[in-house]
Amino acid sequence: MVAVLNENVRNGDIVGRWGGEEFLIILPNTGLAEAAGLVERLRQAVVTYLFSSAGQVTISLEVPALKADGSPETIVSRVDSALYRVKEKGCNRVEVI
């Protein structure tokens, strides 16, 4: 999964495993509209990729509007909450909040 995501992000974007089946993509200096377009392209790349061990999979992504105000712990807490909200809403979707 990380390889597919890395192949479809821009130079300077950061992709990493957040835990279990969760990944975090940091898009520095990116507005909401641009981020939404990028994550939709990522969703399409994942859906069309045939994984050798799992076959076709889906992915749900959320683009939270986060400012770099506050501590790293505060930002991480906001991101974690956003991840759970999108997972509760269903599979194979992009949501901008």
N, C-alpha and C positions, 0 to 999 in steps of 0.2 A: 504494500500500500504506500509506504513512504517513497519508494522509487517512482511510482506513478505520480504522486503529488509533486515530488521534486522535479520531474520532467516537465511539469506544467505550470510552475510558478516562475516569477521573474528573478533575475539576479538580485540579490539582497534580501529576498523573502526568506523566512526561516521556517522549516517544516520539522516537526519532531513528534514523537509518541508522547502523549500526555498520560496515558495509562490504559491498560486493557485494550479496548477497541476505540480509544479516543486519541485524537491527534490535535495538535495545536499548530496553527499557521500564523506567524507574525508577519504583517504586511506594513513595514515602516513607511511613513509619509504617504499614506494612501487614504483618499476620501471614501465615504460610504458607497457612492455610486460605482467607483472603480473597483472597490473590494467586492461588491455584489456581483459585478460582471466576472471578476476573476474566479470567485468561488463557484459560480454557475459553470464556468468552463471546467473547473476541477471536478465538479459533480458529473458532468458529461464524460470526462476522461475516465473516471472510475467506472461508471456504468457500462461503457463500451469496452473496457479492458477485460480480457478473459484470464483470471487468475488460475495458475496451475493447480493449486490445492483447493480452491473454493469455487472455481467457476466464475460466473457473473455475480457481482455484489452491488449493493447500493450504498449510498452515503448521504447523510444529512449534515448540513452545514449551517451555521449561524454566524452572522456578521454583527457582532455587538459594537455599538458606538462607544469606544473607550477612550478616555483622555488619560494621559500619563500623569494624572494628578493623584497624589496619595502614595502610599507605600507599595512596594511590589506585592506584598501580601494582600492588600486591598484589591489591586488589579487582578490578581490570580483568583481571588474569591468571586469577583464579578464574572470572570470568564467561566469559572466552574459552574456557577449558577446558570449562565447562559447555555452551557452544554446540556445540562439536564432539562431545561425548558424545551429545547429543540428535539431532544430524544423522545420526550413525552408526546410531542405533536405528530410523530410518525416518521416513516422512512422516506428516503430519496427526495429530499427537499432542501431548498435554500431559503433561509429566513433572515431578513434584515431587521434589526430592532434599534 
